Amino acid sequence: MKLNFITKGHLSLFLLTTITSMSAFAADTVTIQSMKRVEINKEKPKAKTLFIENFYYQDFIYSRGKKTELGDQTQVNASFRYQYSDDSFLRTRFETFPDDNRFNNKTSRFELLAGHRYGAVDFTLDLELNTNEKDGTSDSGGTSIGLDLDSEFTNLDWQLTDKMSLAFYPFNFDGEVGVEFNTWDVTRIHFIEGAPTEVLPDSGNTKVVTKTIPGLVYTYGTERANFYIGAGLATYLYPTSPTYDLQNNATATRWERREVFGYKFGANARTENARIWFGVAGQNKTKETGSLIQSAQSAYGIFRLEERFILEAEYIRARNGKRPWRLDRSGTWFEQTETPGFFPIYSDYTGKTQEWVGATDHAFSFRFGYEVTKDLVPYAALRYQGEHFVFRGAESANLLRTANESQSHGGLLRGSLGTFLHYGNFVVNPEFEYRKAKNPVFTNAADAFFANNNQSQRLLARFQKTDYQFRIFLTYSFDGAKPFTP
């Protein structure tokens, strides 16, 4: 999910971005909905300096279906960096996602990132801090720190020549595509830990393990134009019985280790008035690994027309996984384990597999803006998602569904009006969005009690085909990077 996820040579910015960075060259990058590693080239920090590197705030203020939402769905990401020398730094960052942590009011991630450059080699290490680590036998725990096992920021990047680099990612070689329609890691897999003889609704000590595919990424080119290709392998546990079926025949007497292959490739190009990116990512074992998406392709471009007009466009196409697992908020077990039944695969109220599973669909986005001044840029946007299109957003076909979950939105059209307001290194972005779906999928404020994740209660709720919402974004970056610019 990002404009430039393996090079450091392109500044990538967008409406819903969190100001971040990462990759195999050396410049600025921005990623949707997650804080990434930033290599600052525009404004170099002084050695022995501690500073706020990036800050991102997103809040939903009001919507038709939920009325006032201010404070309920707040997302905050921030990173603080200590620049020890020109070649070494230490960063701490945290990020909150309300969908994951609303009940316990905690940050979803609190991480420590260290980076060092020695000659032609860049090395970064990403550690995760858990302040309430539990052992599974009690509700309390202690503080623990260890490797972030699905992080693309732990890597070893070797600059072979002026135009060639090779990067090794021991945990995650970053299989995301898309900007507005970000897929998250296409190369993310799941398997059941412990090799049980039978997978039951009550997990007991058995858990689902989620991991990302490690691998190598080769990049050739300059900051103006380059292409990349990456590949990797990961192992997972799976029953040997040919009749095994997680939902209908979840018994197994023997388990074995199997391998999944992941891949990605793409290209970037940039001129003074344009920036384009193309990326592809995929894997080959979604029938066994429970992944949401099997493969995805995305093309993105932003262009300055004349002197003040800006056009941004994205097209993305994705093939969904063959047997996607429906996991709970913790990601360690399945969501549907009680009434009306144990449905580990995405299913409707009766247990029938949802229609998007295994399907291929697309989405596109257009945004047109006008620079009234360098600090004031109003815009209009039009976005469309096919009825089977799955991505990381809340409007995904597996999430935005009718009361009995038998149908998705059926095709979703979104129209937006917004403005970018620049104040030095700060950018404020209010936006109003109107949404129209083919099927009734939006919650009704009068039925808030019923329109929750409990399926039996969802059936009593009245859903609507239209909705609107007002939201606001605030970003800060140390180098003063401006969104919505080529």
N, C-alpha and C positions, 0 to 999 in steps of 0.2 A: 503494500500500500503506500507507494510514495513516488514522488517525482523523480528522485534520484537516490536509489538505495544502495549503490555500490561505488559511487564516485564522490569525491570531495570537491569537484570542480564546478558545480552548478548551484545557484541559489534558487530554491523551490519554495514558492509561497502560495497560500490559498486561503479562502474564507474560513474554512473550519480547521485550519492547521494549528498545531501546537508547534511553537518555534523550536526546532531541534536540529540534529545533524547526525551524519554517519557516513562511512563509505571508504572507498579504497583510493581516492585521490586526496585533495586537500582544499576544501572550500566550504561554503555554507549550504545546508540542506534543510528542508522542512518536511515533516511527516504528519499525516492526519491522525488526530486523536491520541498521540502518544509522544512523550518527550524523548528525543533522541540526542545522540552525541553531537556536539557542535565544535567544529574547528574554526576559530575566528581568524580571518585574514584581513578583513577591512579595517578593524581597529584592534591592534595588538594590545593585550593587557600587559602591564608591567610585571616583572618577576616579583615574587613574594607579595602578591596581591590577592585579596579575597573579595569577590564581588558577586552580585546577582547576575547570572548569565542570561537566563530566560525566565519568563513568567507568562502563564496562559490561564485565562479565566473564561468560562463559558457558563451561562445561566439561561434557563428557560423562564421567561417572565410571565407569560400568559398564553393560554390556549383555549379553544372553544370547548374541548372535551374535558379539561381538568381545571378550568378557571385559572386563578393565580397559582403559579408554580415557583415563584421566586424563592430560592433557598432549598427547594426540594430536589432539584436535579442539577446542583452546582458541580461543575468539574473544575478543579484547580490543579495545575501542573507548575512546578518551579524547579530550577536547578541553581545551585550555588557552586562556584568554581574557585579553587585556590591555584593560582598559577605559580608553581614553584620556580620554574625557569622557562626558557624558550622551548625546551624539549620535554618538560614534565609538568603534569597537572593532576589535581585531585578534584573530583566533582561529587557532590551529593545531590540527589534529586528525589522528589516525591511526586506522586500523581494520585488523584482521587477519581473514581468512576462511580457515580451514585447508583447505577444499576447493580453494581457488585457489593457496595458497602453501606447502603442506606441504613440497615438495621443496626450495625455495630459502629457506625460513624468513624471508621478508620480510613487511613490512606490505603489504597490498593497496592501501592508499591513504595518502598523506601529503599533507595539503592545508593551504593558507593561505587564510583567509577574512577579508575586510575589509568593514566596514559603516559607513555614514554616513547620518545623517538631516539633511536641509536643508529646513526648513519642513514642507510636506506630502508630501515625497518621501523615500522610503527607497531607498538604493542599496547593493547588496552585490556583491562580486566574489569568485569562487572560483577559486583557482589550485592547480595540482597540481604537486608536486615529485617528480621521478624521479631517484634517486641513482645509477642505472646505465643511462643512456640509450644504446641501441645504434644503430649506423647500418646494421645488416644485413650488414656485411662482416666483423665480428669478434665475439668473445664478450665483449669488454670495452667500456666506454663511459665517458661523463662525466655530470656532474650537469646537469640541465636543469629549468627551471621555465616553466610556461605555463598557459594557460587550461584548466580542466577542461571538456572539450567535451560532456559529458553531464550537467552539474550543473544542478539546479533552483535552486541557491543564488545563481547569478549572475542578478540580476533588478533591475528598476527598478519600484518600487511607489509609485503616486501616490494619495494619499488625497483623492478628489474632494470628498466631503462627510463629515459625521459617520457616514453609513451606506453610502457608496459608495466603492469603491477599484478601480483598474485597474492590473494588474501585467503587465509585459512580460518574458518569459523568452527570451533570445536562443538558448539551447541546449536547454532541456528544460522544458516547462510542466507537468511532473510528472503523468504519466498512470498513477499507481499507485492501486490500490484494495485493500481487505482489511486486516485486522489480524492475527489468528491465521493466516489463509490469505492471505498477502500475494502479490500478483501481480508485484511489481516494476513496471517501466515497460511497460504495455500498448502504449504508443506508441514502443517501441524497434524500430528497423528495421536490416536488414543489406543490403549490396550488395557486389559484387566490384569491387575497385579495379583500374584499368589497362586495362579493356576488352580482355581477351585474345580471340584467335580461337577458342580452345578451353579449357574449364575442365578441368584435368587433376588427378589425385590428387596429383602432385608440384607444390606451389604455385609453386616457384621464387621469383620476385620478386613474384608476384601475391598479394594479401592480401584478406581479408574486412574490410570497414569496418563498424563498428557506430556508429549515431548515434541520438539521440532527437529528437523533433519539438519545435521551438520554437513559441511562440505567446503569446497574450494570455489573461488570466483576469480576469473581471469579478466582483466580490463586492458583495452588497447585504445589509445587516443590521447587527446589533449583536453584542456578545460573547455574548449569550444565545441569539440565533437569527439565522441568515443562510443565504443560498444563493449558489451560485457557478456560473459557466459559463465554459468555456474552449475555445479552438480554435486550431489551428496547421497549418502546411504544412511539408513537408521534401522535398528532391529526392534522387533516387538514380539510379544507372546501371542500365540494363537493355537486353538485346538487342532489336533491332527485328524479328527473324525470328519469325513466328507459330508455327513448329514447335520453337522453342527449349524444351528441358526440361533442367534442371540435372542430373538423375540419369540420364536416358536419351538425351538428344541435346544435349549441352552444347557445341555449336559455334555461333559467331556471327561474322558478317562486319562487322556494324555495331552500335553501341551508341548509346543516346540517354538524355537526362535525362528522368525522369518525376517526378511529384509524388504524395505520399501525404498524405491528410488525417487529422488526429487531432482528437479531441474529448473533453471531459469535462464533467460537471455533477454537482451534488449539493447537500446541505443539512445543516446542523448545528443542534442545539437542546440547551439545557442549563438545568436547574433545580438547586435545592439538593440534590436526591436522585436526579437522573437525568441521563444524557447520552446522546444518540443521534446517529448519523451515517448518511447514505446517500450513496453515490457511484457514478458510472458513468464508464467510460473505454473508448475504442476507436479503431480505425483502419480504413481501407477497402482496403488493398492487401496483405494477408498472403500472397496467392498469389505475389507477386513479391518481397516484402521479407523472407521467411524468418522472420517473427515467430512466437513460441510461441503467443500469444493474440491473437485478433481483437477481442474485447470482453469486459468483465466488469462485473458489478453487485454491490454489497455493501451490506448493512445491518447496523449494529452498535448495541448498546445496553448500558448498564450502569446498574443501578438499586439503590437502597438500600431494602430492604423492612423495615418496622418500624424498629427502631433499630440492630440489629446484623447483619442478614442482607443479603448482597449477591448479586445475580444479574447475570451477564454473558452475552450471547448474540450470535452472529454467523451470518449466512447469506450465502453468496456463490455466484454462478452465473457461469460463464465459457464463452465459445465459443472453441475452440482455432483456431490458425492453419491455413490450407489447405495450406501447404507449408513447415513449420517446418524451419529449418536446424539440423543437429547440429554445433555448433562445439566445438573443443577447449578446453583450459583457458585458453589465451591469448586465445581469441576471435578470432584472426586467420586461422584456417583450419579445415577440417572435421576431425572426430574420426575417422571411419571411412574411411581411405584405403588400407588394406592388406587382408590376409586377413580376411574372405572376399571383400571387394570394396570399391569406392569408392561409398559410400552417403551422399551429403551430406544427404539428407532422413532424418528419423528412421525407421529401418528395423530389422527383426529380423535374425537371423543369415543368413537366405536372401535378404535384400534387399527383402522385402515391407514396405510402409509400415505403421508401427505403427497399431493400431486407434484410438487416441485422436485422431489427426490429423483436424481438421475437425469433431470432435464437440463437443457441449455437455453439460456436467455441473455438479454443484454440490457444496458442502460446508457443514457447519454445526458450530457449537461452542457448548456450554453450560458455564458454570462457576458453582458455587454455593459461597459462603464465609460464614463466621461470625466476627465480630470478638469473640474472647475478651477481648482488650484492644485498645487503639489500636495496640499494637506487635506483636500476635500474631493472625494471620488465617489459619487453616487453610481448605482448600477441596478440593472434588472437581470434576473436569471430565470431560466426555464430548464427543468429537469424531468426526465421520464424514466421509469423502471418497468421492465416487463413483469408479467405475473409470476414468473418462476425465478426471477433474479434474486440471488442470495449474496449478501455482502455483510460488512461489519455493523452497519447502521441499524437503528431501531425500525426503519421502514423495510427491512429485509423480508422476503417472502415467507420465511420460516417463523417470523415474529409478528408481523402485522396481518392478522387473520380474522375470519368471521367467528361468531360466538362458539360454534362447535368445532372450529379449526379445520373444517373440511375444505375451505378455500382461502387463498391469499387475497390480497387487495385486488387481484384481477387485472392489474395495470394501474400504476400510480403516476399522476401528473402533478408536478409541484412548480408553482410560480412564486418568485420572490422579488422584493424590493429592499435595498439596503444601501448603506453608506460606509465608506472608510474615512475615519477622522484621525489625522496624524498629529501627535503632540510630541515632538522630539523622537525619542526611542519608543514611545507608547503609540499603540494603534487601537482605537475604539471602533467597533463594528456592530451597530444595531441592524437587525434584519427582521422583516415581516414575511411570512411564507403562508400561502394558501395551498391546500392539498385536496385533490379530488381523486377518489378511487372508484373502480367499477363495482366493487362489492362493499357492503357495510362492514368496516373494520375499525373505525375510530370510536373510542369510548364516549359515553354520554355522561355528562357531569351529574345528572340526576340518578344514575345507576352506578355510582362509584363503588358502592359496597360489593356489587356483583362482578364488575369488570376487573377482576384480578386474575392471578395465575391458577386459581382453583377452577377446574373445568366445569364441575357441576354447578357452580355459581355463575360462570360465564354464560351458561345457557339461559339464565334468567335476565341477562342484561340486554339492553337495546343499543345496537351499534349504528353508526352513521357513515355515509359515504363521503362526507366532506369534513374538513377540519382546517383550522388556521392557528398559527402560533407566532408569538413575538419572542425573540431571543437576542442576547447581546454577547459579544465576544470582546475580550480585552487581552492584548498581547504586549509584551515588552521584550526587546532583545538588546543585548549589549552593543552590537554593531549597528543598530538602527535599521535593520532590514525591513523593507516595506512590502506588505502583501499586495497581491493583484498587480504585479509589475513584471514585465519580461525580464 
